[in-house]
């Protein structure tokens, strides 16, 4: 049994339950937040915008700080290299 927790190759989110995987397909490399309902990866600008909003809300960063952080973070993610 594979006990390693899978992480989204787009945003890094841990994926454990089927509902967390894109398209509810366990084994999808991308999470439900970075994909369309079909499980296909969204365009980078859409993922970027969602992540910026997340960091503004959860980390209480202003928009410029959040955009800078997300750009640097996404540059390290396999989906965006």
Secondary structure, DSSP 4 states (H G I P E B T S, - for coil): ---PPEE-TTT--EE-SGGGBGGG-TT-SSBTTSB-TTSPBPPHHHHHHHHHHHHHHHS---HHHHHHHHHHHHTTSGGG-
